[in-house]
Amino acid sequence: MNTFYKNLSMWLVIGLTMILLFNLFNTPQKPRTSMTYSEFWSSVESGAINKVTIQGDKILGAGQDGSPFMTVTPDDTELIPMLRESGVDIAVKEGDKESLWMSIFISWFPMLLLIGVWIFFMRQMQMGGKGGALSFGKTRAKLQSEGDVKVTFDDVAGIDEAKEELEEIIDFLKDPQKFTKLGGRIPKGVLLAGAPGTGKTLLAKAIAGEAEVPFFTISGSEFVEMFVGVGASRVRDLFNQGKKNAPCIIFIDEIDAVGRHRGAGLGGGHDEREQTLNQLLVEMDGFEANDGVIIIAATNRPDVLDPALLRPGRFDRQVVVPVPDIKGRQLILEIYGNKTKMADGVDMAVIARGTPGFTGADLENLINEAALMAARQGAEDIGMDLLDKAKDKIMMGAERRSMIISDEEKEITAFHEAGHAIVACLLPGTDPIHKVTIIPRGRALGLTMQLPVDEKHTHAKSFLLNTIAILFGGRVAEKLIFDELTTGAGNDIERASDLARKMVCEWGMSEKLGPLSYGKKEEQIFLGREISQHRDYSEDTARQIDAAVKDIVLNANDSVTLLLQENIDILRAVADELLEKETITLVDIELIMQNLKEGKDHKEPIAEPEQPEVTAAAEKPEQEKPAKGSQETETAEG
């Protein structure tokens, strides 16, 4: 209805403007000559006027020379007889009775228009809701009514502990006496913390689908704008709306946009973001009670939130939403797989074992990529082969078969990747090879991928040393075969150096320097990221650190050189297989090694060994895990 009145007012203003313009530009042209009544009488008697038009008290006409004239006549009864005697053609028109009112309207129209615009804006400011001129001080929260959201807890998998915490909140809202009869109280706030894509917002949607209470949703970035005081005003309005609809749930997504640590020094005490945070702190636990209003917030940076926001009484619970394990990944794949047309032989447990470190969003993307591939190929359903291709595309990048590579570069890449693969197979305790390819993928000319066998959350020093050795396998292979080094090992050297420095400075794995941490990381609270590393050690210690890191790297390089020299025939055989097939797996490498061990031609077919039942598993620790939990050794483009 408000929209109707707005449109009606707009069209009225447009119509009145058109009338004004029509009257201004279409007024009949007035005569240029104005004469007295006596002059008019004399002109008639002399025969200088042949035709006149009488309109009210005006007489309009033109002389014999064509010049127009106008005069005003009194109430003269002799006028018409005199004109008839003189042979003047007489025309009579009705007088303009509305001309006075029209002139009054035209003269007052600008004032009336200003008054109308003023009334319109005053009404808009008083309305206060969306669309009002002063609505920027009102909350932008969206109210989800029952039935608006179709997502339920059945659509959430892999994060059972987080679901239990939130199901308890829903139970309290439905039956509060069950909890309060023993003197307990419901938590005022629940903070969902986890990596991007783990399902924090999906949990909020499930709460909205399960809860039979009003559910407000808003993003943290919607509080603060350019106007001073807008954020605090919106927080007040949000909680006022919540109190009116209590019991209710308020969900704030990405709360770190307004909840960062105060005192950053970039805005002073009157920083708009800090004012918004102060108002949020007061509303969550101040003098006024907010009974029945529960706050649920989500963030992937809980470390930058203000401590006052995290204390009990505000966010009483911090629920960690983790990256799903192998069982959780299988359940998530089954949920998304049921929404698509899967082939009969698809085993989601196999896909789950091959996707360590994948979040719920990654797994949804995997199923979607497989569905798109099936559509492009015109397939009737999605099979295991398409799911495997989609997994490789996400983990290793899309194939670039159209890229033109010379035979020489292709051969160098084959030996480089063969070096990585052989070192990974020969060293004990390393993750098994998943796939080796010399087809350009993403930004790499070639790639060797390993997938862990079991779920790991910590790594031993021997495993890390072997990882560095694997990274040097490609560089050493190039040196042994071609007696030349290329830029393809640039990424390997960078990763090996970084891992060795972490072993010395963060994990205390150096015999000389001992179990100490060197280099304190400095973080700007406002920026929310590490931008420098404070050097809290002496110059002599710095030299010792550099020496320890160098020893680790050089020892790995020397040990890999000896290992590949002893197995140079295996290196050549694997490289030949890569040049022929372009992509090989662990089974192919084991066949080559077994044939050469028995003194046979490495291409002679023999009974294939059984492929390991499990080819994938857990994530690396946070300090050094790759993006998707697997270890990829790339040959970079020069």
C-alpha positions as CSV (number, residue, x, y, z in Angstrom):
1,M,0.0,0.0,0.0
2,N,2.8,2.4,0.8
3,T,4.3,1.7,-2.7
4,F,0.9,2.5,-4.2
5,Y,0.7,5.9,-2.5
6,K,4.3,6.7,-3.5
7,N,3.6,5.9,-7.1
8,L,0.4,7.9,-7.0
9,S,2.2,10.9,-5.6
10,M,4.9,10.7,-8.2
11,W,2.3,10.6,-11.1
12,L,0.4,13.5,-9.6
13,V,3.6,15.6,-9.5
14,I,4.4,14.6,-13.1
15,G,0.8,15.5,-14.3
16,L,0.8,18.9,-12.7
17,T,4.2,19.6,-14.2
18,M,3.0,18.8,-17.6
19,I,-0.1,21.0,-17.2
20,L,2.1,23.9,-16.1
21,L,4.4,23.4,-19.1
22,F,1.4,23.2,-21.5
23,N,0.0,26.4,-20.3
24,L,3.3,28.2,-20.4
25,F,4.2,27.2,-24.0
26,N,0.7,27.0,-25.5
27,T,-0.8,30.3,-24.4
28,P,-2.2,32.2,-27.5
29,Q,0.1,34.8,-28.9
30,K,-1.0,38.2,-27.6
31,P,-1.3,41.2,-30.0
32,R,1.7,43.4,-30.2
33,T,-0.4,46.6,-30.4
34,S,-2.7,47.8,-27.7
35,M,-5.0,50.7,-28.5
36,T,-7.5,52.7,-26.5
37,Y,-11.2,52.3,-27.0
38,S,-11.5,55.7,-28.7
39,E,-8.7,54.8,-31.1
40,F,-10.6,51.6,-31.9
41,W,-13.8,53.5,-32.5
42,S,-12.1,55.9,-34.8
43,S,-10.4,53.0,-36.8
44,V,-13.8,51.4,-37.2
45,E,-15.4,54.5,-38.5
46,S,-12.6,55.1,-40.9
47,G,-12.8,51.6,-42.3
48,A,-9.3,50.5,-41.2
49,I,-10.7,47.4,-39.5
50,N,-12.5,44.7,-41.3
51,K,-12.8,41.9,-38.7
52,V,-12.9,41.7,-34.9
53,T,-13.3,39.0,-32.3
54,I,-15.1,39.8,-29.1
55,Q,-14.1,37.6,-26.2
56,G,-15.6,38.7,-22.9
57,D,-14.5,42.4,-22.4
58,K,-11.7,42.1,-24.9
59,I,-11.8,43.0,-28.6
60,L,-9.2,41.3,-30.8
61,G,-8.6,42.0,-34.5
62,A,-6.2,43.0,-37.2
63,G,-6.0,46.1,-39.4
64,Q,-5.9,46.2,-43.1
65,D,-2.1,46.2,-43.0
66,G,-2.3,42.9,-41.0
67,S,-1.0,44.4,-37.7
68,P,-2.9,42.8,-34.8
69,F,-4.4,44.8,-32.0
70,M,-6.3,44.5,-28.8
71,T,-8.5,46.7,-26.7
72,V,-10.8,46.5,-23.8
73,T,-14.4,47.6,-24.2
74,P,-16.7,48.9,-21.5
75,D,-20.3,47.7,-21.4
76,D,-21.3,49.7,-24.5
77,T,-24.7,49.0,-26.1
78,E,-23.8,51.0,-29.2
79,L,-20.7,48.9,-30.1
80,I,-22.5,46.1,-32.1
81,P,-24.7,48.5,-34.1
82,M,-21.8,50.7,-35.0
83,L,-19.7,47.6,-36.1
84,R,-22.6,46.4,-38.3
85,E,-23.0,49.8,-39.9
86,S,-19.3,49.9,-40.7
87,G,-19.5,46.4,-42.3
88,V,-17.0,44.8,-39.9
89,D,-17.1,41.0,-39.6
90,I,-17.9,40.2,-36.0
91,A,-16.9,36.9,-34.3
92,V,-17.8,36.2,-30.6
93,K,-16.0,33.7,-28.3
94,E,-16.9,32.7,-24.7
95,G,-14.8,34.6,-22.1
96,D,-12.0,32.7,-20.3
97,K,-13.7,32.2,-16.9
98,E,-10.9,30.0,-15.5
99,S,-8.1,32.3,-16.4
100,L,-8.0,33.9,-13.0
101,W,-7.9,30.5,-11.2
102,M,-5.3,29.3,-13.7
103,S,-3.1,32.3,-13.1
104,I,-3.4,31.8,-9.4
105,F,-2.5,28.2,-9.7
106,I,0.5,28.9,-11.9
107,S,1.8,31.5,-9.5
108,W,1.4,29.2,-6.5
109,F,2.5,26.0,-8.2
110,P,6.2,26.1,-7.2
111,M,5.3,26.7,-3.6
112,L,2.7,23.9,-3.6
113,L,5.3,21.6,-5.1
114,L,7.8,22.4,-2.4
115,I,5.2,21.8,0.3
116,G,4.3,18.5,-1.3
117,V,7.9,17.3,-1.4
118,W,8.5,18.3,2.2
119,I,5.4,16.4,3.4
120,F,6.5,13.3,1.4
121,F,10.0,13.2,3.0
122,M,8.6,13.9,6.5
123,R,6.2,10.9,6.1
124,Q,9.1,8.8,4.9
125,M,11.2,9.7,7.9
126,Q,8.4,9.0,10.3
127,M,7.8,5.6,8.6
128,G,11.3,4.5,9.6
129,G,11.2,1.1,7.9
130,K,13.0,0.0,4.8
131,G,13.0,2.7,2.2
132,G,12.6,5.5,4.7
133,A,14.9,8.5,4.3
134,L,16.3,7.8,7.8
135,S,16.1,4.0,7.6
136,F,19.9,3.7,7.6
137,G,19.6,3.6,11.4
138,K,17.3,0.6,11.3
139,T,18.4,-3.0,11.4
140,R,18.9,-4.9,8.1
141,A,18.1,-8.2,9.8
142,K,15.8,-10.6,7.8
143,L,13.1,-12.4,9.7
144,Q,12.7,-16.0,8.8
145,S,9.3,-17.4,9.5
146,E,8.5,-21.0,10.1
147,G,8.5,-22.9,6.8
148,D,10.6,-20.3,4.9
149,V,13.8,-22.4,5.3
150,K,13.7,-26.0,4.0
151,V,17.1,-27.0,5.5
152,T,17.0,-29.2,8.6
153,F,19.5,-31.1,10.8
154,D,19.1,-34.1,8.5
155,D,21.0,-32.1,5.8
156,V,24.0,-31.5,8.1
157,A,26.6,-34.3,8.6
158,G,30.1,-34.7,9.7
159,I,29.8,-32.2,12.6
160,D,27.8,-34.2,15.2
161,E,29.1,-32.5,18.3
162,A,28.2,-29.0,16.9
163,K,24.7,-30.3,16.1
164,E,24.2,-31.6,19.6
165,E,25.1,-28.2,21.1
166,L,22.6,-26.4,18.9
167,E,19.9,-29.0,19.2
168,E,20.0,-28.3,23.0
169,I,19.3,-24.6,22.2
170,I,16.3,-25.6,20.1
171,D,15.0,-27.9,22.9
172,F,15.3,-25.1,25.5
173,L,13.2,-22.8,23.3
174,K,10.5,-25.4,22.9
175,D,10.5,-26.6,26.5
176,P,12.3,-24.1,28.8
177,Q,11.0,-25.7,32.0
178,K,12.9,-28.8,31.3
179,F,16.2,-26.9,32.0
180,T,15.1,-24.1,34.4
181,K,13.4,-26.3,37.0
182,L,16.9,-27.3,38.3
183,G,18.0,-23.6,38.4
184,G,19.9,-23.6,35.1
185,R,19.7,-21.0,32.4
186,I,20.0,-21.1,28.7
187,P,23.3,-19.8,27.2
188,K,22.9,-16.2,25.9
189,G,25.2,-16.7,23.0
190,V,26.8,-19.5,21.0
191,L,29.9,-18.8,18.8
192,L,30.5,-21.2,15.9
193,A,34.2,-21.2,14.9
194,G,35.7,-23.2,12.1
195,A,37.5,-23.1,8.8
196,P,35.7,-21.7,5.7
197,G,33.4,-24.3,4.2
198,T,32.9,-26.5,7.2
199,G,29.2,-25.7,7.5
200,K,28.7,-22.9,10.0
201,T,26.1,-21.0,7.9
202,L,24.5,-24.4,7.0
203,L,24.1,-25.1,10.7
204,A,22.3,-21.7,11.1
205,K,20.0,-22.5,8.2
206,A,19.2,-25.9,9.9
207,I,18.4,-24.0,13.1
208,A,16.0,-21.8,11.2
209,G,14.4,-24.9,9.7
210,E,14.1,-26.7,13.0
211,A,13.2,-23.8,15.4
212,E,9.6,-23.0,15.8
213,V,10.5,-19.4,16.9
214,P,11.3,-16.2,14.9
215,F,14.8,-16.3,13.4
216,F,16.7,-13.1,12.5
217,T,19.7,-13.3,10.2
218,I,22.2,-10.5,9.6
219,S,25.8,-10.2,8.5
220,G,28.4,-8.4,10.6
221,S,29.2,-6.1,7.7
222,E,25.6,-4.8,7.6
223,F,26.0,-2.9,10.9
224,V,28.7,-0.4,10.0
225,E,28.3,2.2,7.3
226,M,29.8,5.6,6.5
227,F,27.5,7.5,8.9
228,V,28.6,7.9,12.5
229,G,26.4,6.1,15.0
230,V,24.6,3.9,12.4
231,G,26.1,0.6,13.6
232,A,25.1,1.2,17.3
233,S,21.7,2.3,16.2
234,R,21.2,-0.9,14.1
235,V,22.3,-3.0,17.1
236,R,19.8,-1.4,19.3
237,D,17.0,-1.8,16.8
238,L,18.0,-5.4,16.2
239,F,17.6,-6.3,19.9
240,N,14.4,-4.3,20.2
241,Q,13.0,-6.3,17.4
242,G,14.2,-9.5,19.1
243,K,12.6,-8.5,22.4
244,K,9.3,-7.9,20.7
245,N,9.4,-11.4,19.1
246,A,10.9,-13.2,22.1
247,P,11.6,-16.1,22.4
248,C,13.7,-15.8,19.2
249,I,17.1,-16.5,17.7
250,I,19.4,-13.9,16.2
251,F,22.1,-15.2,13.9
252,I,25.1,-12.9,13.1
253,D,27.3,-14.2,10.2
254,E,30.9,-13.2,10.0
255,I,30.8,-11.4,13.4
256,D,34.6,-10.6,13.2
257,A,33.5,-7.7,10.9
258,V,32.3,-5.8,14.0
259,G,33.8,-7.9,16.9
260,R,37.5,-7.4,16.4
261,H,39.7,-6.6,19.3
262,R,39.4,-2.9,20.5
263,G,42.3,-0.6,20.8
264,A,43.8,-1.1,17.3
265,G,44.9,2.5,17.3
266,L,43.6,3.2,13.8
267,G,40.4,4.9,14.9
268,G,40.8,6.1,18.4
269,G,38.1,6.0,21.0
270,H,35.5,7.2,18.5
271,D,36.0,4.5,16.0
272,E,32.6,3.6,14.5
273,R,33.4,-0.1,14.5
274,E,34.3,0.1,18.2
275,Q,31.1,2.0,19.0
276,T,29.1,-0.8,17.3
277,L,31.0,-3.4,19.3
278,N,30.4,-1.5,22.6
279,Q,26.7,-1.4,21.9
280,L,26.6,-5.1,21.1
281,L,28.4,-5.9,24.4
282,V,25.8,-3.9,26.3
283,E,22.9,-5.4,24.6
284,M,24.1,-9.0,25.1
285,D,24.8,-8.6,28.8
286,G,24.0,-5.2,30.2
287,F,21.5,-3.8,32.8
288,E,18.5,-4.6,30.6
289,A,17.6,-8.3,30.4
290,N,17.2,-10.0,27.1
291,D,15.3,-13.0,28.2
292,G,14.4,-15.3,25.4
293,V,16.8,-13.7,22.9
294,I,19.6,-16.1,21.9
295,I,22.6,-14.9,19.8
296,I,24.3,-17.4,17.5
297,A,27.3,-16.0,15.6
298,A,29.8,-17.5,13.1
299,T,33.4,-16.7,12.3
300,N,36.5,-18.3,10.9
301,R,38.8,-15.9,12.9
302,P,37.9,-16.3,16.6
303,D,41.5,-15.3,17.5
304,V,40.8,-11.6,16.5
305,L,37.6,-11.2,18.5
306,D,37.5,-9.0,21.5
307,P,37.9,-10.9,24.9
308,A,34.8,-9.1,26.3
309,L,32.7,-10.6,23.6
310,L,33.9,-14.1,24.4
311,R,33.4,-14.1,28.2
312,P,30.6,-16.2,29.8
313,G,27.4,-14.2,29.9
314,R,27.8,-13.1,26.3
315,F,29.0,-16.0,24.2
316,D,28.8,-18.7,26.9
317,R,29.7,-21.5,24.4
318,Q,32.2,-21.7,21.7
319,V,31.4,-24.5,19.4
320,V,34.2,-25.6,17.0
321,V,33.0,-26.8,13.6
322,P,35.9,-29.0,12.4
323,V,36.9,-30.3,9.1
324,P,35.1,-33.6,8.7
325,D,36.9,-36.9,9.2
326,I,36.6,-39.9,6.8
327,K,33.3,-41.0,8.3
328,G,31.9,-37.5,8.2
329,R,33.1,-37.0,4.6
330,Q,31.3,-40.2,3.6
331,L,28.0,-39.0,5.2
332,I,28.3,-35.6,3.5
333,L,29.0,-37.2,0.1
334,E,25.9,-39.4,0.6
335,I,23.7,-36.4,1.3
336,Y,24.8,-34.5,-1.8
337,G,24.9,-37.7,-3.8
338,N,21.3,-38.4,-3.1
339,K,20.4,-35.1,-4.7
340,T,22.0,-36.2,-8.0
341,K,21.6,-39.3,-10.2
342,M,24.4,-41.6,-9.2
343,A,25.3,-44.9,-10.9
344,D,24.7,-48.2,-9.1
345,G,28.3,-49.0,-8.4
346,V,29.3,-45.8,-6.8
347,D,31.0,-46.3,-3.4
348,M,31.1,-43.1,-1.4
349,A,33.5,-44.7,1.1
350,V,36.2,-44.9,-1.5
351,I,35.7,-41.2,-2.5
352,A,35.8,-40.2,1.2
353,R,39.2,-42.0,1.7
354,G,40.6,-40.2,-1.3
355,T,39.6,-36.7,-0.2
356,P,41.5,-36.0,3.0
357,G,41.1,-32.4,4.3
358,F,38.0,-31.7,2.2
359,T,35.4,-29.5,3.9
360,G,31.7,-29.9,3.3
361,A,31.8,-27.1,0.7
362,D,34.6,-28.9,-1.1
363,L,32.7,-32.2,-1.2
364,E,29.6,-30.4,-2.6
365,N,31.8,-28.9,-5.2
366,L,33.2,-32.3,-6.1
367,I,29.7,-33.8,-6.6
368,N,28.7,-30.8,-8.7
369,E,31.9,-31.0,-10.9
370,A,31.2,-34.7,-11.5
371,A,27.6,-33.8,-12.5
372,L,28.7,-31.1,-14.9
373,M,31.2,-33.6,-16.5
374,A,28.4,-36.1,-16.9
375,A,26.2,-33.5,-18.5
376,R,29.0,-32.5,-21.0
377,Q,29.6,-36.1,-21.9
378,G,25.9,-36.9,-22.3
379,A,26.0,-39.6,-19.6
380,E,22.8,-41.0,-18.0
381,D,24.3,-41.0,-14.5
382,I,27.4,-40.2,-12.5
383,G,29.9,-43.0,-12.2
384,M,33.1,-43.6,-10.2
385,D,35.3,-42.6,-13.1
386,L,33.7,-39.1,-13.3
387,L,33.9,-38.7,-9.5
388,D,37.6,-39.6,-9.7
389,K,38.2,-37.1,-12.5
390,A,36.4,-34.4,-10.6
391,K,38.5,-35.2,-7.5
392,D,41.7,-34.9,-9.5
393,K,40.5,-31.7,-11.1
394,I,39.9,-30.1,-7.7
395,M,43.1,-31.4,-6.0
396,M,45.5,-31.0,-8.9
397,G,43.9,-28.5,-11.2
398,A,42.4,-28.8,-14.6
399,E,44.4,-30.6,-17.4
400,R,45.9,-28.3,-20.0
401,R,46.4,-30.8,-22.9
402,S,46.4,-28.0,-25.4
403,M,49.6,-26.6,-24.0
404,I,52.5,-27.1,-26.4
405,I,55.6,-28.6,-24.7
406,S,58.8,-29.5,-26.5
407,D,60.1,-33.1,-26.4
408,E,63.1,-32.0,-24.4
409,E,61.0,-30.2,-21.7
410,K,58.6,-33.2,-21.6
411,E,61.6,-35.6,-20.9
412,I,63.0,-33.3,-18.2
413,T,59.5,-33.2,-16.6
414,A,59.2,-37.0,-16.7
415,F,62.5,-37.5,-14.9
416,H,61.7,-34.8,-12.4
417,E,58.4,-36.4,-11.4
418,A,59.9,-39.9,-11.5
419,G,62.5,-38.7,-9.0
420,H,59.8,-37.5,-6.6
421,A,57.9,-40.8,-7.0
422,I,60.8,-43.1,-6.5
423,V,62.1,-41.4,-3.4
424,A,58.6,-41.5,-2.0
425,C,58.3,-45.2,-2.7
426,L,61.8,-46.1,-1.4
427,L,61.8,-44.1,1.9
428,P,60.1,-45.8,4.8
429,G,57.1,-44.3,6.5
430,T,56.1,-41.9,3.7
431,D,52.6,-41.4,2.3
432,P,52.0,-43.7,-0.7
433,I,51.9,-42.3,-4.2
434,H,48.4,-41.6,-5.5
435,K,49.1,-40.4,-9.1
436,V,52.1,-39.1,-11.1
437,T,51.4,-37.1,-14.3
438,I,53.4,-35.0,-16.8
439,I,50.2,-33.5,-18.2
440,P,50.2,-29.8,-17.3
441,R,47.6,-29.1,-14.6
442,G,46.9,-25.7,-13.2
443,R,50.2,-23.8,-13.1
444,A,52.4,-26.9,-13.0
445,L,54.0,-28.8,-15.9
446,G,53.9,-32.0,-13.9
447,L,52.7,-33.3,-10.6
448,T,53.3,-36.1,-8.1
449,M,50.5,-36.6,-5.5
450,Q,50.6,-38.5,-2.3
451,L,47.7,-39.4,-0.1
452,P,48.1,-40.5,3.5
453,V,47.1,-44.0,4.5
454,D,45.6,-43.2,7.9
455,E,44.3,-40.3,9.9
456,K,47.3,-38.3,11.2
457,H,47.2,-35.2,13.4
458,T,50.9,-35.0,14.3
459,H,54.1,-35.8,12.4
460,A,57.4,-37.2,13.6
461,K,60.7,-35.7,12.8
462,S,61.6,-38.6,10.6
463,F,58.5,-38.1,8.5
464,L,59.3,-34.4,8.0
465,L,62.9,-35.2,7.0
466,N,61.6,-37.8,4.5
467,T,59.2,-35.1,3.2
468,I,62.1,-32.7,2.5
469,A,63.9,-35.6,0.8
470,I,60.9,-36.2,-1.5
471,L,60.9,-32.6,-2.4
472,F,64.5,-32.8,-3.6
473,G,63.9,-36.0,-5.6
474,G,63.0,-34.1,-8.8
475,R,66.0,-31.7,-8.6
476,V,68.5,-34.5,-8.0
477,A,67.0,-36.6,-10.8
478,E,67.5,-33.8,-13.3
479,K,71.1,-33.3,-12.1
480,L,71.9,-37.0,-12.4
481,I,70.4,-37.6,-15.8
482,F,71.1,-34.3,-17.6
483,D,73.9,-32.8,-15.5
484,E,71.8,-29.6,-15.5
485,L,69.4,-27.8,-13.2
486,T,66.2,-26.1,-14.3
487,T,63.7,-23.7,-12.7
488,G,61.2,-26.5,-12.3
489,A,62.4,-27.2,-8.8
490,G,61.9,-23.7,-7.5
491,N,58.7,-24.5,-5.7
492,D,60.2,-27.7,-4.2
493,I,63.2,-25.7,-2.8
494,E,60.9,-23.1,-1.3
495,R,58.7,-25.6,0.4
496,A,61.7,-27.6,1.7
497,S,63.4,-24.5,3.1
498,D,60.2,-23.4,4.8
499,L,59.6,-26.8,6.3
500,A,63.2,-27.0,7.6
501,R,63.0,-23.5,9.2
502,K,59.8,-24.5,11.0
503,M,61.5,-27.6,12.3
504,V,64.2,-25.4,13.8
505,C,62.3,-22.3,14.9
506,E,58.9,-23.6,15.8
507,W,59.0,-27.3,16.6
508,G,62.4,-27.5,18.4
509,M,63.7,-30.3,16.2
510,S,67.3,-29.1,16.0
511,E,69.9,-30.9,18.2
512,K,72.1,-27.8,18.4
513,L,69.5,-25.1,19.1
514,G,67.3,-27.3,21.4
515,P,63.6,-27.2,22.2
516,L,63.2,-23.4,21.9
517,S,60.9,-21.2,19.8
518,Y,62.6,-18.5,17.8
519,G,60.8,-15.5,16.2
520,K,57.7,-14.1,17.7
521,K,54.9,-13.5,15.2
522,E,53.5,-10.0,15.3
523,E,49.9,-9.4,14.3
524,Q,48.0,-6.2,13.7
525,I,44.6,-6.6,15.5
526,F,42.8,-4.4,13.1
527,L,44.2,-6.1,10.0
528,G,43.8,-9.5,11.5
529,R,46.8,-11.2,10.0
530,E,50.5,-11.7,10.6
531,I,52.4,-9.1,8.8
532,S,55.9,-9.4,10.4
533,Q,58.0,-11.7,12.6
534,H,59.7,-10.1,15.5
535,R,63.4,-11.2,15.9
536,D,63.8,-12.0,19.6
537,Y,67.2,-13.6,19.3
538,S,70.8,-12.4,18.8
539,E,72.9,-12.3,15.7
540,D,74.9,-15.3,16.8
541,T,71.7,-17.3,17.2
542,A,70.5,-16.2,13.8
543,R,73.6,-17.6,12.3
544,Q,73.1,-20.9,14.1
545,I,69.5,-21.1,12.9
546,D,70.6,-20.5,9.3
547,A,73.3,-23.2,9.7
548,A,70.8,-25.7,11.2
549,V,68.3,-25.1,8.4
550,K,71.1,-25.4,5.8
551,D,72.3,-28.7,7.3
552,I,68.8,-30.2,7.2
553,V,68.4,-29.2,3.5
554,L,71.8,-30.3,2.4
555,N,71.7,-33.6,4.2
556,A,68.4,-34.3,2.5
557,N,69.9,-33.4,-0.9
558,D,72.9,-35.7,-0.3
559,S,70.9,-38.6,0.9
560,V,68.5,-38.4,-2.1
561,T,71.5,-38.2,-4.5
562,L,72.9,-41.5,-3.1
563,L,69.4,-43.1,-3.2
564,L,68.8,-42.3,-6.8
565,Q,72.3,-43.2,-7.9
566,E,71.7,-46.7,-6.5
567,N,68.4,-46.9,-8.2
568,I,69.1,-45.2,-11.5
569,D,67.6,-48.0,-13.6
570,I,64.3,-47.7,-11.7
571,L,64.4,-43.9,-12.4
572,R,64.9,-44.4,-16.1
573,A,62.2,-47.0,-16.3
574,V,59.6,-44.9,-14.5
575,A,60.5,-41.9,-16.6
576,D,60.0,-44.0,-19.8
577,E,56.6,-45.2,-18.5
578,L,55.6,-41.6,-17.9
579,L,56.7,-40.5,-21.4
580,E,54.6,-43.3,-22.8
581,K,51.4,-43.1,-20.6
582,E,51.7,-39.5,-19.3
583,T,49.9,-40.5,-16.1
584,I,50.8,-43.5,-13.9
585,T,49.7,-44.7,-10.4
586,L,51.3,-46.6,-7.5
587,V,50.5,-49.9,-9.2
588,D,52.5,-49.0,-12.3
589,I,55.5,-48.0,-10.2
590,E,55.4,-51.2,-8.1
591,L,55.2,-53.3,-11.3
592,I,58.3,-51.7,-12.7
593,M,60.2,-52.1,-9.5
594,Q,59.2,-55.8,-9.1
595,N,60.2,-56.6,-12.7
596,L,63.6,-54.9,-12.4
597,K,64.2,-56.7,-9.1
598,E,63.5,-60.1,-10.8
599,G,65.8,-59.2,-13.7
600,K,63.0,-58.9,-16.2
601,D,62.2,-56.2,-18.7
602,H,60.3,-53.5,-16.8
603,K,57.6,-53.5,-19.5
604,E,57.0,-57.3,-19.3
605,P,53.5,-57.9,-17.9
606,I,53.3,-59.9,-14.7
607,A,50.6,-60.5,-12.2
608,E,49.5,-57.1,-10.8
609,P,49.8,-56.8,-7.0
610,E,46.7,-55.9,-5.2
611,Q,46.1,-52.2,-4.9
612,P,46.2,-51.0,-1.3
613,E,42.7,-51.0,0.2
614,V,43.1,-47.5,1.6
615,T,44.8,-44.8,-0.5
616,A,43.9,-41.7,1.4
617,A,43.4,-40.2,4.8
618,A,44.1,-37.4,7.2
619,E,45.1,-33.9,7.1
620,K,48.5,-32.4,7.8
621,P,48.8,-30.4,11.0
622,E,47.8,-26.8,10.7
623,Q,51.3,-25.5,10.5
624,E,52.1,-27.1,7.2
625,K,49.2,-29.0,5.7
626,P,48.4,-28.4,2.0
627,A,45.1,-26.9,1.0
628,K,43.3,-30.2,0.6
629,G,45.2,-32.4,3.0
630,S,47.3,-34.3,0.4
631,Q,50.9,-33.7,-0.5
632,E,51.5,-32.5,-4.0
633,T,55.0,-32.2,-5.5
634,E,54.9,-30.0,-8.6
635,T,57.2,-29.1,-11.4
636,A,56.7,-25.4,-11.8
637,E,56.6,-23.6,-15.1
638,G,59.8,-21.8,-15.9
